[in-house]
Amino acid sequence: MSTEPGSGGELPPGEDTELSAGLGPAPPAPRTLTVLVVDDDPAVLDLLQLTLRLHGFTVQAAHDGQQALDVYRLYREAIDLVLLDVSLPGLDGPQTFAALRQFNPALRCYFMRGCPRKYTSQELLALGGVGVLDKPFEDLTEFSRVLRQVIS
């Protein structure tokens, strides 16, 4: 294809020369992974949002189980994983996860728990959780890597 002016083979404005060379369009950029973080402690919620965003995640946040359900209804197509505190006012973490699974039975959840521990790790995993993170957090950079692996 000639790109000389007036030759009838001009590239449309903004057309990439690689595309004109028959290489095709560039592949789309990978989709950003989205995590719904649910925790009633504002400091923990802020820390997790900041850390996950710094590691390339999109974050939706909720302060309790009911708000998590509301947020999930709005963003369910985008949410890849729920990071869910076990101890929440109203619906606790396992109850919230059960309600979220009514929308999407394949939804993945990583539970977080502090002390005292109402549920064992085995109980949380038996409920369908893919992992359990104990508070206080030790290494959120490593945890971000683990979340990316779980989602992928």
Helices and strands as residue ranges (DSSP letters): H 17-20, E 34-38, H 42-54, E 58-62, H 65-75, E 79-85, H 93-103, E 109-113, H 121-126, E 131-134, H 140-151
